[in-house]
Amino acid sequence: MVCGSEDAGTPANENRRLAGLVPGARYEEILGMRHFPNVEAPDAFNQIMMGWLEAQRRVR
């Protein structure tokens, strides 16, 4: 789960809880971003996603 630290609509504590309910999930936060970190900080978002994809490839 990738979230912005300043997202008032989906607060970090709720996102951490949701990530904890999904087997194999993890919580990642991009500081200073709001609800659309993929648009606000695409480089940071893509780095997180590529790391997650690489980890999934190693698991299989």
C-alpha atoms as one frame of an Amber mdcrd trajectory, in Angstrom:
protein
   0.000   0.000   0.000   1.542   3.301  -1.098   0.170   6.419   0.562   0.934
  10.063   0.983   1.782  11.194   4.515  -0.551  14.181   4.204  -3.612  12.301
   2.906  -6.484  13.490   5.094  -9.030  11.281   3.335  -7.245   8.026   4.122
  -5.078   8.582   7.195  -1.802   6.684   7.633  -2.990   4.700  10.664  -5.966
   3.340   8.714  -3.795   2.486   5.710  -1.317   0.652   7.945  -4.206  -1.321
   9.431  -5.525  -2.250   5.979  -2.079  -3.315   4.772  -1.828  -5.538   7.840
  -4.956  -7.382   6.774  -3.564  -8.412   3.382  -1.171 -11.382   3.383   2.205
 -10.326   1.998   1.273  -6.641   1.869   3.439  -3.826   3.122   2.865  -0.164
   3.874   4.923   2.535   2.185   4.501   6.256   2.817   5.702   9.127   0.648
   6.392  12.145   2.838   4.605  15.378   2.074   2.246  13.869  -0.492  -1.528
  13.758  -0.328  -4.099  11.433  -1.899  -2.401  10.804  -5.269   1.282  10.138
  -4.552   1.605   8.421  -7.935   0.802  11.772  -9.592   2.418  14.098  -7.032
   5.691  12.152  -6.753   5.882   9.715  -9.668   9.590   8.954  -9.278   9.226
   7.986  -5.612   6.048   6.029  -6.349   7.653   4.153  -9.247  10.712   3.288
  -7.153   8.467   1.766  -4.489   6.435  -0.144  -7.054   9.483  -1.468  -8.895
  10.932  -2.665  -5.581   7.687  -4.434  -4.779   7.544  -6.047  -8.229  11.139
  -7.252  -7.901  10.366  -8.755  -4.488   7.367 -10.589  -5.987   9.519 -12.015
  -8.739  11.989 -13.422  -6.174   9.160 -15.061  -4.194   7.888 -17.059  -7.171
